[in-house]
Amino acid sequence: MSIISKAWVISVKDYDNSVREYQLKLEKNYPYSSGGFLLLSLDNKFNEFRNFSICNAYNKEGIIKLIIKNVGYYTNKLFSELSLNKEVLVKYDLGDFLLPFFDRTNPIITISSGTGIAPILSFCEDLKQKGEENRLYVFHSFKNTKLMVGIDSLIENTKRENLFLYSTREALPFAKNRRIDIQDILNLNLDLTKAHIYICGGEEFTKTFKTQLQNHKAQNIYTEEWD
């Protein structure tokens, strides 16, 4: 069941002129599913709104994190008006890009780029809380140091040997200086017919990996596309 609640901005972090991380404090805090999204409105009637992935697992403090990329009219409006202590209206616990409910043993592989990391961050936090981080494998690409969105959270919640980072436009000591390749996933030598694979990024990124994985007999593929 979705929940409508007031929320207040308690933190704003700029990555560059186009990407920000916001933390909101919910008035009505109820458990929600990791990987889901919310609707956010600056008014109190949802006359205008946009959906954003929730970037963290449920917590008793009622804190929700969002990563917002400025790509159009409404996100530009948010960048102008969504400041500290601003009150907004949200509707949350929406979506079906969720962790498997009935499988607690088979591998989980995530493949993301840029701000597509948003729902993946909640997966990582959730699985660590459940003691299931051993079965999580994370592949994530970003452009450069300024756009290392959520990397600290990935490092904190993912086993180092299961975290594969790619910086496409800057050479960094902890990331490969190239794009993710299908062979990187195949090198895990996992049974792709049993693994749960989550892909989140731009349309072409998502389509390419989905097709390639299907060609290698992957069965459980879940996708989410964002601008």
FIKE-905789 format. One line per 5 residues: number of its first residue (from 1); for each residue x, y, z of N, C-alpha, C. Coordinates in pm, 1 decimal. Atoms other than C-alpha are relative to their C-alpha. Layout:
<sites>
NUM> X,Y,Z,X,Y,Z,X,Y,Z ~ ...
</sites>
This chain:
<sites>
1> 83.9,-118.8,0.0,0.0,0.0,0.0,87.9,124.6,0.0 ~ -79.2,-121.8,7.3,140.0,339.7,-97.6,-39.6,97.2,111.4 ~ 18.4,-94.0,-110.4,177.5,613.0,164.3,21.4,141.9,-51.5 ~ -18.0,-141.8,30.4,126.6,987.6,119.1,42.4,71.1,128.5 ~ -54.1,-63.8,-119.9,330.2,1199.7,358.1,65.2,133.6,-33.5
6> -84.9,-117.8,8.9,476.3,1540.6,410.1,144.1,-43.0,28.5 ~ -141.2,25.5,-26.7,855.7,1549.5,413.6,75.3,131.8,-5.2 ~ -80.0,-121.8,-4.5,1125.7,1805.9,480.8,143.1,-29.8,-42.6 ~ -138.1,16.1,44.6,1464.5,1850.9,317.9,94.1,26.4,117.0 ~ -93.4,-16.9,-111.5,1736.6,1795.7,578.2,145.6,0.9,-45.9
11> -137.5,-0.9,49.7,2043.0,1766.7,354.4,-0.2,14.0,-151.5 ~ -17.9,-15.6,144.6,2156.9,1872.3,5.8,148.6,-12.5,-30.9 ~ -139.2,18.6,40.3,2477.4,1752.3,-158.9,10.9,14.3,-150.7 ~ -21.8,-21.4,142.5,2595.2,1879.1,-497.4,115.4,-87.0,-49.0 ~ -109.7,71.4,65.7,2799.0,1652.1,-724.4,58.2,85.2,-111.0
16> -38.7,-104.5,94.1,2813.9,1903.5,-1007.6,-124.8,82.0,-27.5 ~ 116.2,-84.8,25.7,2571.5,2146.1,-1166.5,-124.6,-77.5,-40.4 ~ 113.4,75.4,53.7,2348.9,1863.5,-1290.2,-50.7,-111.3,91.1 ~ 39.6,112.1,-86.3,2330.6,1606.4,-1007.4,8.7,40.1,146.6 ~ 2.2,-26.0,-143.7,2231.3,1641.0,-642.1,-54.4,-120.7,75.3
21> 57.3,98.9,-91.4,2163.4,1410.2,-351.0,-75.8,75.5,108.7 ~ 84.0,-60.1,-103.4,1877.0,1507.7,-121.6,-33.5,-104.4,105.7 ~ 54.1,82.9,-107.0,1782.4,1364.2,215.9,-127.1,65.4,51.5 ~ 128.8,-48.2,-48.8,1421.1,1397.3,325.5,-35.4,-70.4,130.1 ~ 51.9,55.8,-124.9,1267.3,1341.9,667.9,-151.4,-14.1,-14.4
26> 142.3,26.8,17.7,925.2,1176.4,644.4,-79.7,33.1,125.5 ~ 92.7,-16.3,-111.5,632.5,1280.5,861.7,-63.1,-134.3,35.4 ~ 58.2,133.5,-18.9,470.8,936.7,813.8,99.4,-103.7,-50.7 ~ -105.9,94.0,36.3,736.7,668.4,819.1,-48.5,-144.1,13.5 ~ 42.6,139.4,2.3,626.9,319.7,716.6,99.0,-81.2,-83.0
31> -93.3,82.8,77.7,834.1,25.6,584.9,-31.3,4.9,-149.2 ~ 13.9,0.2,145.9,892.9,32.0,209.7,101.5,-97.0,-59.1 ~ -83.4,99.4,66.7,1056.6,-199.9,-41.2,121.0,65.1,-64.5 ~ -120.8,-50.7,64.8,1415.2,-143.8,-151.3,-11.7,-17.3,-151.1 ~ 10.4,0.6,145.6,1437.8,-59.8,-520.8,-120.0,76.4,-51.7
36> 120.3,-71.1,41.5,1106.0,123.6,-525.4,25.7,148.8,-20.9 ~ -13.8,-143.1,23.6,1038.4,485.4,-606.0,-111.4,75.7,70.7 ~ 104.1,-85.6,-54.9,835.5,778.4,-480.4,-37.1,107.2,-102.3 ~ 40.4,-119.2,73.1,642.1,1065.6,-633.2,27.2,119.7,89.8 ~ -31.9,-119.3,-78.2,760.6,1408.1,-519.9,-66.1,120.6,-63.8
41> 68.2,-120.4,47.7,559.9,1728.3,-546.7,34.8,117.9,89.9 ~ -27.5,-121.4,-75.9,640.2,2081.7,-443.1,-126.8,63.1,55.5 ~ 125.5,-51.3,-54.2,270.7,2154.1,-386.4,-63.7,-107.4,88.7 ~ 63.8,95.5,-91.6,25.3,1976.3,-157.4,-114.4,-77.1,-64.3 ~ 109.6,68.1,68.8,-202.9,1829.1,-424.4,47.5,-87.0,-116.4
46> -56.2,74.5,112.8,32.1,1653.5,-671.5,-47.9,54.6,-134.4 ~ 31.9,-61.0,128.9,-63.8,1902.2,-942.3,115.6,-18.2,-97.3 ~ -121.5,30.4,74.2,295.8,1863.1,-1061.6,84.9,-93.2,85.6 ~ -84.4,91.8,-77.0,524.6,1578.4,-961.6,93.7,-72.7,-95.4 ~ -86.0,89.0,77.7,801.5,1350.2,-1076.6,39.8,-115.8,90.9
51> -39.9,116.5,-78.1,909.3,1002.2,-969.5,151.1,-11.8,6.8 ~ -142.6,19.4,-24.5,1252.7,925.4,-821.6,21.5,-127.9,79.3 ~ -35.2,120.1,-76.5,1413.3,604.0,-701.6,44.6,39.0,140.3 ~ -47.4,-17.6,-137.3,1469.1,578.3,-327.8,136.1,-68.4,11.0 ~ -138.7,47.0,3.2,1842.4,533.6,-265.6,46.4,-70.8,126.8
56> -41.2,66.4,-123.1,1841.3,373.5,77.1,-109.4,-94.9,46.7 ~ 95.5,93.8,-57.6,1676.5,87.4,262.2,-81.1,69.7,109.3 ~ 84.9,-55.3,-106.2,1399.0,152.1,513.1,79.2,14.9,129.5 ~ -61.7,-21.5,-131.2,1512.9,296.6,845.3,-101.8,62.2,93.8 ~ 95.9,-46.9,-99.7,1331.0,380.0,1167.2,1.8,151.5,17.2
61> -10.7,-145.5,-14.3,1450.4,740.9,1150.9,-87.5,73.9,-101.4 ~ 84.4,-62.8,100.2,1230.6,808.0,848.3,75.9,86.6,-98.4 ~ -82.8,-74.2,94.5,1515.0,933.0,629.5,-4.3,-68.7,-136.2 ~ -1.5,50.5,137.3,1482.6,890.2,252.8,100.1,81.7,-81.2 ~ -99.1,-65.6,84.6,1764.9,966.7,10.5,-42.7,-8.3,-146.3
66> 30.4,-6.5,141.6,1715.5,1073.2,-350.7,120.8,53.3,-75.1 ~ -98.8,-56.6,91.0,1957.5,1131.8,-636.2,-76.3,58.8,-117.3 ~ 76.6,-69.9,103.5,1820.3,1388.4,-879.7,94.1,61.3,-102.6 ~ -75.7,-57.7,110.9,1962.8,1475.9,-1220.3,-85.8,105.1,-68.2 ~ 72.6,-110.7,61.0,1861.4,1806.6,-1371.4,-4.9,-20.1,-151.6
71> 10.7,34.2,141.7,1731.3,1703.9,-1713.8,-119.4,65.9,-69.7 ~ 117.5,-58.2,65.5,1420.5,1911.5,-1779.1,-70.4,101.6,87.3 ~ 75.6,-106.3,-66.0,1152.9,2154.0,-1667.1,-16.8,-24.9,150.2 ~ 34.6,18.2,-141.3,1050.2,1992.3,-1338.6,123.3,-18.6,87.8 ~ -121.2,14.7,-81.2,1394.2,1885.7,-1219.0,73.2,133.1,11.8
76> -58.3,-133.7,-10.2,1519.6,2235.8,-1298.9,-72.8,81.9,106.6 ~ 78.6,-68.1,-103.9,1237.0,2368.0,-1082.6,38.9,-49.7,139.1 ~ -43.2,55.7,-128.1,1341.4,2131.6,-803.9,135.3,57.3,41.8 ~ -132.1,-54.5,-32.4,1701.2,2251.3,-825.4,-10.3,144.0,49.0 ~ 17.2,-139.2,-39.6,1574.4,2608.4,-786.7,-69.9,14.0,135.4
81> 86.5,-18.9,-116.0,1324.0,2551.5,-506.0,21.8,-98.7,114.8 ~ -13.5,104.1,-103.0,1420.4,2233.8,-318.3,126.1,25.6,81.9 ~ -112.1,-40.4,-83.9,1643.6,2375.2,-45.4,-21.7,-51.8,141.7 ~ 9.3,46.9,-138.0,1708.6,2297.3,321.2,-127.4,50.5,67.4 ~ 122.4,-25.1,-77.3,1394.3,2280.7,536.7,-125.0,15.6,-85.9
86> 115.6,-9.6,88.4,1167.9,2294.2,231.1,-95.8,-115.7,26.3 ~ 101.5,103.5,-16.7,841.2,2105.5,283.9,-51.0,-45.4,-136.2 ~ 51.6,57.3,124.6,728.5,1871.8,4.6,-101.9,-108.0,34.0 ~ 93.7,110.6,-16.4,466.8,1603.4,-47.7,53.3,-119.1,-80.2 ~ -47.8,119.3,69.2,566.6,1247.7,-135.0,-102.8,-113.1,10.9
91> 77.6,123.6,-2.1,388.0,925.8,-221.2,98.5,-111.6,-26.5 ~ -108.4,96.6,11.6,610.6,624.8,-164.5,-45.6,-145.3,15.6 ~ 14.6,145.5,9.6,649.2,249.1,-178.0,-73.0,-37.8,-129.2 ~ 53.0,27.6,132.6,579.3,230.8,-549.9,106.0,-73.8,-82.5 ~ -92.1,62.0,93.1,732.6,24.5,-830.4,14.1,-149.9,16.8
96> -18.6,145.2,-3.0,828.3,-334.1,-911.2,144.4,-41.2,-30.1 ~ -142.8,29.6,16.9,1208.8,-310.4,-951.0,53.9,-38.1,138.0 ~ -19.2,40.4,-139.2,1246.6,-510.2,-630.0,85.4,-125.6,12.1 ~ -76.2,121.7,-27.3,1467.3,-775.3,-474.9,-93.1,-120.5,-0.7 ~ 85.1,120.2,2.1,1341.6,-1135.1,-510.3,-52.2,-31.9,140.3
101> 60.9,24.6,-130.4,1099.3,-1212.8,-230.0,24.4,-141.1,51.4 ~ 0.7,139.8,-43.5,1124.6,-1591.6,-224.9,131.6,-72.3,-24.3 ~ -130.6,60.9,24.9,1486.8,-1654.3,-321.2,104.3,73.3,82.8 ~ -97.4,-61.9,-89.6,1738.9,-1584.8,-45.1,139.8,-59.2,-16.9 ~ -127.7,69.0,14.9,2028.4,-1788.4,-184.2,71.9,27.5,-132.4
106> -65.6,-14.3,129.4,2093.6,-1736.2,-557.4,61.8,139.3,-17.1 ~ -73.0,-126.0,17.7,2328.3,-1459.7,-680.3,-88.5,114.1,-48.9 ~ 62.2,-123.0,48.4,2214.4,-1102.2,-737.5,109.1,82.6,-66.5 ~ -96.6,-78.0,77.0,2399.0,-908.2,-1006.9,-65.8,131.8,-39.4 ~ 53.4,-129.0,42.0,2345.7,-535.7,-1061.3,96.1,64.8,-99.1
111> -78.1,-67.4,103.7,2462.5,-340.8,-1366.5,-60.5,138.6,-17.3 ~ 56.0,-135.7,2.4,2422.8,37.2,-1360.9,101.4,100.1,-52.4 ~ -86.6,-109.6,44.2,2557.9,362.0,-1497.8,-57.0,131.6,49.0 ~ 41.9,-133.5,-41.1,2546.4,720.9,-1374.9,-97.9,-0.4,115.7 ~ 100.1,-6.9,-106.6,2241.0,806.9,-1166.2,-87.4,-125.2,5.1
116> 67.8,129.4,-7.8,2107.7,459.0,-1245.9,39.3,-79.2,122.2 ~ -42.4,66.6,-123.0,2289.5,362.0,-928.0,-105.4,14.1,110.5 ~ 92.5,-35.1,-109.2,1999.0,505.4,-722.7,-69.3,-120.4,64.2 ~ 67.0,112.3,-66.7,1785.3,191.2,-664.8,97.4,-108.6,44.1 ~ -100.7,99.7,-35.2,2098.5,-26.7,-651.8,55.1,26.2,140.4
121> -50.2,-35.1,-132.8,2218.7,162.2,-344.1,-90.7,-56.2,109.2 ~ 93.1,54.0,-100.8,1904.7,55.9,-158.3,12.3,-151.7,9.2 ~ -22.4,145.0,-1.9,1963.2,-307.4,-261.7,120.5,-34.2,87.2 ~ -124.3,29.1,-71.7,2317.6,-299.6,-125.5,-18.3,13.9,151.1 ~ 23.8,-24.9,-142.3,2209.4,-152.8,206.9,-91.8,-106.2,59.1
126> 97.7,98.8,-44.4,1915.3,-392.3,238.8,65.9,-136.7,19.3 ~ -61.5,133.1,-5.9,2118.3,-706.1,163.4,104.5,-8.8,109.9 ~ -96.2,2.0,-110.2,2391.8,-608.8,407.3,-71.1,-10.6,134.4 ~ 75.8,7.8,-125.0,2134.0,-554.8,681.0,-49.8,-141.9,26.3 ~ 49.5,137.7,-11.8,2003.6,-907.5,611.2,112.8,-102.8,6.0
131> -113.5,91.7,-0.7,2354.9,-1057.4,606.7,12.2,-78.8,-128.4 ~ -3.0,70.6,127.9,2320.9,-1151.4,239.2,92.3,66.8,-101.5 ~ -85.9,-72.3,93.6,2593.5,-930.3,90.7,94.7,-91.4,-78.3 ~ -89.7,92.4,70.6,2799.7,-1237.2,-8.5,-51.3,-36.5,-139.1 ~ 55.7,41.9,129.2,2562.1,-1309.8,-297.9,-24.3,117.2,-95.0
136> 20.6,-119.9,79.9,2562.1,-952.3,-433.5,126.1,36.7,-77.1 ~ -109.9,-41.7,87.8,2781.4,-851.3,-728.8,-43.2,129.2,-69.9 ~ 38.3,-132.2,48.9,2779.0,-485.1,-830.8,97.0,47.7,-107.2 ~ -75.2,-61.1,108.9,2896.8,-343.1,-1164.6,-57.1,140.0,-22.0 ~ 49.7,-137.0,15.0,2876.0,35.3,-1188.1,101.5,87.5,-71.6
141> -87.5,-91.9,72.4,3016.4,294.7,-1427.7,-43.9,144.8,22.0 ~ 24.0,-143.8,-15.7,3046.4,672.0,-1388.0,103.8,72.7,-84.2 ~ -87.1,-73.6,91.2,3215.6,946.7,-1587.1,133.6,39.2,63.2 ~ -121.9,-54.3,-60.4,3464.7,1099.3,-1344.6,-20.6,20.4,149.9 ~ 3.2,-18.8,-145.4,3542.3,1194.5,-985.2,-119.4,82.3,45.6
146> 110.6,-87.2,-40.3,3279.4,1470.1,-973.9,-133.6,-73.0,1.4 ~ 128.1,70.7,11.1,3006.5,1221.5,-1065.2,5.8,-139.8,61.2 ~ -4.7,127.4,-72.6,3097.0,939.5,-827.5,-117.5,-6.3,97.8 ~ 121.4,-2.1,-81.8,2739.4,934.7,-701.0,-16.2,-132.1,74.6 ~ 27.9,118.2,-80.5,2686.5,691.5,-414.1,115.1,-97.2,18.2
151> -111.7,93.9,-7.8,3033.4,535.5,-430.3,33.4,-34.3,145.0 ~ -29.9,27.8,-141.9,3092.1,570.5,-54.7,-96.0,-104.2,56.4 ~ 99.7,96.3,-47.2,2769.4,381.0,12.8,25.9,-138.5,-58.5 ~ -32.2,129.2,62.0,2866.4,108.0,-235.7,114.4,-67.6,73.3 ~ -116.6,56.0,-68.2,3201.6,59.2,-66.5,-35.0,-48.2,139.6
156> 39.1,35.5,-136.9,3041.5,50.1,277.0,-85.5,-125.8,4.9 ~ 100.4,106.5,-8.1,2770.8,-201.9,189.9,24.3,-119.3,-93.1 ~ -28.5,107.9,94.0,2929.8,-425.1,-76.6,135.5,-60.3,30.3 ~ -130.2,64.3,-18.3,3208.7,-681.9,-37.1,95.7,50.0,-107.5 ~ -93.2,-62.2,95.1,3518.7,-534.5,-198.7,24.2,-88.0,-121.5
161> -27.6,89.0,112.4,3583.0,-842.4,-411.4,-120.4,-17.1,-92.8 ~ 121.1,10.0,81.1,3224.7,-821.7,-543.3,-43.2,134.2,-58.9 ~ 31.0,-134.5,48.9,3235.9,-452.4,-635.7,92.3,34.2,-116.4 ~ -76.0,-26.6,121.9,3344.9,-361.7,-988.7,-37.5,139.4,-51.9 ~ 24.4,-138.8,36.2,3377.6,9.5,-1067.7,72.6,35.7,-129.3
166> -52.1,-39.4,129.6,3437.7,172.6,-1405.2,-14.3,151.2,-15.5 ~ 0.0,-143.6,24.0,3535.0,535.8,-1468.6,30.5,22.0,-147.8 ~ -13.2,-3.0,145.7,3481.2,613.5,-1836.3,82.9,117.1,-52.9 ~ -69.2,-118.5,52.7,3648.1,956.2,-1863.4,114.9,50.7,87.1 ~ -110.1,-40.6,-87.4,3908.3,967.6,-1587.0,66.8,-124.2,56.5
171> -74.1,113.6,-55.5,4179.9,723.7,-1481.4,6.1,13.6,152.1 ~ 1.6,0.2,-146.1,4135.8,634.6,-1113.7,57.9,-131.9,50.2 ~ -67.1,121.7,-48.0,4327.3,381.1,-898.7,-94.5,-113.2,40.6 ~ 93.2,101.2,-49.3,4015.2,197.6,-777.5,-105.6,-40.3,-102.6 ~ 99.1,30.0,102.8,3822.4,177.4,-1106.5,70.3,-24.4,-133.2
176> -52.4,22.2,134.2,3884.2,46.3,-1456.5,-39.9,117.0,-89.4 ~ 21.9,-117.7,83.2,3916.1,326.5,-1711.5,-61.6,-40.7,-134.6 ~ 73.6,42.3,119.1,3656.5,194.8,-1958.9,-145.2,-25.0,38.2 ~ 138.7,35.2,-26.1,3293.3,95.2,-1993.1,-10.9,-144.8,48.5 ~ 27.5,139.1,-37.9,3142.5,-220.9,-1848.1,-19.7,-81.3,-127.7
181> 14.8,90.4,114.2,3159.3,-513.6,-2090.1,-69.1,-127.7,45.2 ~ 70.8,123.2,-34.7,2943.4,-826.0,-2098.2,96.4,-106.7,51.9 ~ -96.1,99.9,-44.5,3259.3,-1032.5,-2052.4,33.0,14.9,147.9 ~ -23.1,-21.4,-143.2,3306.4,-873.3,-1709.8,-98.8,-80.3,83.4 ~ 102.5,76.3,-71.7,2980.7,-1034.0,-1596.7,23.3,-149.0,-18.7
186> -23.9,142.3,27.6,3060.2,-1365.6,-1764.2,119.6,-52.9,78.5 ~ -118.9,42.4,-74.4,3396.2,-1374.9,-1583.7,-30.3,-40.2,144.0 ~ 38.5,44.4,-135.0,3208.0,-1426.2,-1256.1,-18.0,-150.9,5.4 ~ 24.1,144.3,8.9,3140.7,-1782.6,-1376.7,-116.7,-44.3,88.0 ~ 120.7,33.9,-73.9,2798.3,-1779.8,-1215.8,-102.4,-62.2,-94.2
191> 108.2,59.2,79.0,2494.2,-1974.1,-1332.3,-103.6,108.7,-28.0 ~ 89.6,-110.4,33.0,2305.4,-1699.2,-1513.4,-145.2,-43.0,-11.8 ~ 138.8,45.7,5.5,1995.6,-1916.3,-1538.9,-67.1,10.9,136.9 ~ 54.2,-9.9,-135.5,1954.2,-1885.6,-1161.3,19.4,138.4,63.0 ~ -28.7,-131.5,-56.9,2098.2,-1540.4,-1091.3,-113.6,98.8,-28.7
196> 94.0,-110.7,19.0,1876.1,-1235.2,-1050.2,83.0,121.1,-42.4 ~ -83.5,-103.6,59.0,2012.0,-956.1,-1269.5,-81.5,128.5,-17.0 ~ 67.7,-129.2,2.9,1913.7,-589.4,-1232.6,83.2,98.5,-80.8 ~ -68.6,-94.8,87.6,2002.9,-333.2,-1500.0,-69.5,134.9,11.3 ~ 59.6,-132.5,-15.1,1951.7,39.1,-1447.7,91.8,105.1,-61.8
201> -77.3,-104.0,66.6,2070.1,317.2,-1676.4,-81.6,57.2,-114.0 ~ 67.1,-54.1,116.2,1990.1,487.7,-2003.5,-58.9,-109.2,-87.6 ~ 72.0,96.2,83.1,1775.2,322.3,-2267.6,93.9,-93.4,-76.2 ~ -91.0,82.0,80.1,2061.3,201.2,-2489.0,83.0,-92.0,89.0 ~ -76.5,78.6,-97.7,2267.4,83.1,-2189.5,-81.6,-120.9,45.8
206> 87.9,105.7,-50.7,1975.0,-118.2,-2054.5,-31.5,-102.8,-107.4 ~ 35.3,90.0,110.2,1873.0,-264.1,-2390.1,116.9,-88.4,-38.8 ~ -118.7,75.1,41.9,2229.3,-370.2,-2478.3,30.4,-113.8,95.6 ~ -33.5,105.0,-96.3,2297.0,-559.3,-2157.7,-110.0,-105.1,10.6 ~ 108.7,97.6,-5.8,1954.9,-719.4,-2150.5,11.1,-99.3,-115.4
211> -12.6,86.7,117.0,2002.0,-855.6,-2503.2,119.0,-93.5,12.8 ~ -120.1,81.6,-13.0,2354.5,-977.5,-2436.2,-17.1,-108.7,106.2 ~ 20.9,98.7,-106.5,2253.1,-1150.7,-2114.2,-99.3,-107.5,-42.4 ~ 94.3,99.3,52.3,1957.3,-1318.7,-2281.0,69.7,-96.2,-95.6 ~ -76.6,85.7,90.6,2199.4,-1449.6,-2542.8,84.8,-101.2,75.3
216> -76.8,92.1,-84.2,2387.6,-1613.6,-2255.6,-90.8,-72.9,100.2 ~ 97.5,83.5,-72.5,2073.1,-1782.6,-2119.1,-43.9,56.1,134.5 ~ 50.2,-58.8,-124.7,2002.5,-1539.8,-1833.3,-152.8,-2.5,-0.8 ~ 145.2,16.7,-9.5,1645.7,-1595.7,-1712.2,-69.5,111.9,76.3 ~ 65.5,-95.3,-91.4,1572.4,-1342.8,-1437.3,63.4,137.9,-15.5
221> -55.6,-132.4,28.8,1642.3,-995.1,-1578.4,-106.3,105.6,29.6 ~ 90.8,-108.2,-37.3,1484.5,-681.7,-1432.2,64.2,131.7,-44.1 ~ -58.7,-124.3,52.1,1530.9,-338.3,-1590.7,-75.1,122.7,48.4 ~ 56.0,-131.3,-34.6,1474.9,23.3,-1499.7,75.6,102.7,-82.7 ~ -63.1,-100.5,84.3,1542.0,314.7,-1733.3,-26.2,138.7,56.2
226> 11.7,-136.8,-48.1,1609.6,669.9,-1624.2,74.6,91.6,-94.6 ~ -70.0,-98.1,82.3,1717.7,987.6,-1802.5,140.9,20.7,52.9
</sites>
